[in-house]
């Protein structure tokens, strides 16, 4: 009889997400029924890492857990409603745990808990409150292979894009950059080793510099610049 608790893993496609899921699968406390991923409905790229939906599907197939994409518009109220719909969908199936790969951003965790606890869903964070250096050491020991696909251009140069995470590369990171990129300094694409049954086939075509304007809470507009790897079709 399966006594493991039903859970949904919130999948970004990157290294911290892969490490957290790897740990969860090893511990066998949870029955992970789906990988929930948010995808921009216009571009069909994942919300944070800009991974194509087709590659998210390939990741899920290699891991052996179904992907559950939530297609999101730019409209924030619609975002809130679609995430609520997804949570209620799984709640109806007996899921009472949502698992995330956060490390130490308390405001992010509070946001998740404020929305999920009223639904009777507990937030689980396997990497929570660990030192970033310790998380990186665990990641390197896991054997998971991951490639940097996005960098904050103000923190890391174009030369980091397309590089695999390794101890050697970590030694080249500027001192002010969180080694795990927890503050958004870089994002990754996990593709082999560890929890993957076989490597995910993909190719990076080029690197582009992209700029985005955001309106801050005080009404001020700020422009952010990123180096972004573009996946081949």
C-alpha positions in Angstrom: 0.0 0.0 0.0 1.3 3.5 -0.9 1.5 5.5 2.3 3.4 8.4 0.8 1.8 11.9 0.8 0.6 13.2 -2.5 2.5 16.2 -3.7 2.9 18.5 -6.7 6.4 19.7 -7.4 6.7 23.3 -8.7 9.2 22.9 -11.5 11.4 25.7 -12.9 13.6 23.5 -15.1 16.7 24.8 -13.4 19.4 23.4 -11.0 17.8 24.3 -7.6 14.5 22.8 -8.7 16.3 19.7 -10.0 18.3 19.3 -6.8 15.2 19.7 -4.6 13.2 17.2 -6.6 16.2 14.8 -6.6 16.2 14.9 -2.8 12.5 14.4 -2.5 12.6 11.4 -4.8 15.4 9.9 -2.8 13.7 10.4 0.5 10.5 8.7 -0.7 8.2 10.6 1.7 6.1 12.1 -1.1 4.3 10.7 -4.1 5.0 13.4 -6.7 2.0 13.3 -9.1 3.0 16.2 -11.4 5.6 18.9 -12.2 3.7 22.2 -12.2 5.3 24.8 -14.5 4.2 28.3 -15.4 4.5 29.1 -19.1 3.9 32.4 -20.9 0.9 31.7 -23.2 2.2 34.0 -25.9 5.8 32.8 -26.2 5.4 29.3 -24.8 8.5 29.9 -22.7 8.7 29.2 -19.0 8.1 32.3 -16.9 11.5 32.7 -15.2 14.0 30.7 -17.2 12.6 31.2 -20.7 12.8 27.4 -21.4 10.6 26.3 -24.3 7.5 24.3 -23.4 8.7 21.5 -25.7 11.9 21.1 -23.6 10.0 21.2 -20.3 8.0 18.3 -21.6 11.2 16.5 -22.5 12.6 17.1 -19.0 9.4 15.6 -17.5 9.5 12.6 -19.7 13.1 11.8 -18.8 12.3 12.3 -15.1 9.2 10.1 -15.4 6.7 12.6 -13.8 3.9 14.3 -15.9 4.2 18.0 -16.7 1.3 20.2 -15.7 1.8 23.5 -17.5 -0.1 26.6 -16.4 -0.3 29.0 -19.3 -0.2 32.6 -18.0 -0.9 36.0 -19.5 0.9 39.2 -18.5 -2.2 40.3 -16.6 -1.5 39.8 -12.8 -5.1 39.2 -11.7 -5.4 36.5 -14.4 -2.1 35.0 -13.1 -3.5 34.8 -9.5 -6.7 33.1 -10.7 -5.0 30.5 -12.9 -2.6 29.5 -10.1 -5.6 29.3 -7.8 -7.4 27.1 -10.3 -4.3 24.8 -10.6 -4.0 24.5 -6.8 -7.8 23.6 -6.5 -7.4 21.1 -9.4 -4.8 19.2 -7.4 -6.5 19.7 -4.0 -9.5 17.9 -5.5 -7.2 14.9 -6.2 -6.1 14.7 -2.6 -2.8 16.7 -2.9 -2.0 18.6 0.3 1.6 19.5 -0.4 3.3 21.8 -2.9 7.1 21.5 -3.1 9.4 24.3 -4.1 13.2 24.7 -4.6 13.7 28.0 -2.8 16.7 28.5 -0.5 16.3 31.6 1.6 14.0 34.3 0.1 11.5 34.7 2.9 9.2 37.1 1.1 8.8 34.5 -1.7 8.0 31.7 0.7 5.5 33.9 2.6 3.8 34.7 -0.8 3.4 31.0 -1.5 2.1 30.2 2.0 -0.4 33.1 2.1 -2.0 31.7 -1.0 -1.8 27.9 -0.4 -2.4 27.6 3.3 -6.0 28.8 3.1 -6.6 26.0 0.6 -5.2 23.4 3.0 -2.0 22.9 1.0 1.3 22.9 2.9 4.4 24.5 1.4 7.4 22.1 1.4 11.0 23.5 0.9 13.7 20.8 0.8 16.6 23.3 0.4 15.2 25.9 2.8 17.6 28.0 4.9 20.7 26.2 3.8 23.9 28.0 3.0 24.2 28.6 -0.7 27.7 27.1 -0.7 26.3 24.0 0.9 23.5 23.8 -1.6 26.0 24.1 -4.5 28.2 21.4 -3.0 25.1 19.1 -2.8 24.3 20.0 -6.4 27.7 19.2 -7.7 27.7 15.9 -5.7 24.3 14.9 -7.2 25.7 14.5 -10.7 22.9 16.6 -12.2 24.1 18.5 -15.3 22.9 22.0 -15.9 23.7 24.9 -18.2 23.5 28.6 -17.5 20.9 30.1 -20.0 20.2 33.5 -18.5 22.3 36.1 -16.6 21.5 39.5 -15.1 23.8 41.5 -17.4 24.7 43.9 -14.5 26.1 40.9 -12.5 27.4 38.3 -15.0 28.8 38.7 -18.5 27.7 37.0 -21.7 30.6 34.6 -21.4 28.8 32.7 -18.6 25.8 31.9 -20.8 26.1 28.4 -22.3 28.5 27.2 -19.6 27.8 24.1 -17.5 27.7 24.6 -13.7 31.0 23.2 -12.3 33.3 23.8 -9.3 35.7 25.6 -11.7 33.0 27.9 -13.0 31.8 28.7 -9.5 35.4 29.8 -8.7 35.0 32.4 -11.5 31.9 33.9 -10.1 32.3 37.5 -8.7 32.2 37.7 -4.9 29.0 39.7 -4.8 27.1 37.0 -6.8 25.2 34.4 -4.8 26.8 31.1 -5.9 23.3 29.6 -6.5 22.0 32.7 -8.2 19.2 33.0 -5.6 18.9 36.7 -6.2 18.3 36.2 -9.9 21.9 36.6 -10.9 21.6 33.7 -13.3 19.2 30.9 -14.3 19.9 27.4 -15.6 18.5 24.5 -17.6 19.0 21.0 -16.1 19.3 18.3 -18.7 21.1 15.1 -17.5 22.3 13.0 -14.5 20.8 12.6 -11.1 17.0 12.3 -11.4 17.1 12.1 -15.3 16.7 8.7 -16.7 18.4 9.8 -20.0 19.9 13.2 -21.2 17.5 15.8 -22.6 18.4 16.6 -26.2 18.7 20.3 -26.9 20.8 22.9 -28.7 21.5 26.6 -27.9 21.5 28.7 -31.1 22.8 32.1 -29.9 22.9 34.6 -27.0 21.0 37.8 -27.1 20.9 40.8 -24.8 17.3 41.6 -23.8 15.9 44.5 -21.9 12.7 44.7 -19.8 11.0 47.6 -18.1 9.4 47.1 -14.7 7.2 49.4 -12.7 8.3 49.4 -9.0 6.0 49.7 -6.1 6.8 53.4 -5.8 5.7 54.0 -9.4 9.2 54.4 -10.7 10.1 52.5 -13.9 13.4 50.6 -14.1 15.0 48.8 -17.0 16.8 45.5 -16.4 19.2 43.9 -18.9 19.8 40.2 -19.4 21.9 37.9 -21.5 19.6 35.2 -22.8 20.4 31.9 -24.5 18.1 31.2 -27.4 17.2 27.5 -27.9 17.2 26.1 -31.4 13.8 25.0 -32.7 
